[in-house]
Amino acid sequence: MNLNDVKEAAAFLQENIERKPEIGLILGSGLGVLADEIENPVSIGYKYIPHFPESTVAGHKGQLVAGTLEGRQVIAMQGRFHYYEGYTMQQVTFPVRVMKALGIDSIIVTNAAGGINKTFNPGDLMLIDDHINNMGDNPLIGPNDNQMGDRFPDMSKAYDTLFLDHADKCAERIGLTMQHGVYVGNTGPAYETPAEIKMLRAFGGDAVGMSTVPEVTAAAHSGLRVLGISCISNMAAGILDQPLTHDEVIETTEKVKEDFLRFVKEIIRTLPNNE
C-alpha cells in the first residue's frame, strides 16, 4: 500500500467535497440505495479518483457520494471492490485508507450474505459480531507503513462493541428484530458447495459472503471503529433445494431495503459524537 497514492486520492476528494466527512459507508450488493438518501450530494465516479479501481459487479454503481445524512457528514461507497474481480487485497481496501486520510473515525460496512445459520431467513438483517477470514489472503501482507497502522494489529474487537450496542438499541427503538453472528469471507465468485457450507457451520460461521473481511481488516489496522451489517439475501447451498443466483440476492435486498434504510439512518442520526 503506497501512502503517497492514498494522500493523492484524498487530496483530490478534499478539493471536490464541501465538508469533512465523519462516517464512512461501504454499501454492498443491492444496498447502494442508502447513498440516494444523502442530502446535498457530491457524486464522483471511481474512474475519476486517482488510483481507484472500478467496480464491475451488477448492483454496484461505482461512485463515491459525499454529503449529509441524518445531520452527519458521510462519505459512501456506492459499490465496492472484490478480490474475485482480480484486484489485489491492497486495491480492495484502498478506499478505506482514503476515508481514513479524509478524517473519518467510524465506518459502517454492509453486505449481502448467504445464511449458514439454519434459524435465519432470507431478508433478515444480521449484525456482525466477528468474522472468519477464509480468503487465503490478507490486505496487510507485505511491507508495513507504521504511519498507516501497527505491523501486528489486534483483531479481537474489530467490530466495535459500543457500536454494536448502539445498533441493537436502534433496532429495538424502531421495532426491528436483528440477528447476530459470525461472517465468513470467501473469495468467490462461485457460490459455496453444500459440503463447504457444512464445514463453515462447523467452524462457527452464521453467514457467508465474498467481501467485508478485507475492508474490516484494513479499518482495524487504521484504527477505525467498525459496524458490520449483513443482509441475509438467500440461504446458503444445501439448506434449501434451489439454485443460487445473483438475481436472487438483488431481489431480496430490494424487499428489505426499507428496513435497512430505516435502521442505518437511525444508527447515524442517534450516534453520539464521542462514541
Secondary structure by P-SEA (a helix, b strand, c coil): ccaaaaaaaaaaaaacccccccbbbbbccccccccccccbbbbbcccccccbbbbcccccccccccccccccccccccccccccccccccccaaaaaaaaaacccbbbbbbbbbbcccccccccccccccccccccccccccccccccccccccccccccaaaaaaaaaaaaaabbbbbbbbbbbccccccccaaaaaaaaaaccccccccaaaaaaaaaaabbbbbbbbcccccccccccbbbbaaaaaaaaaaaaaaaaaaaaaaaacccccc
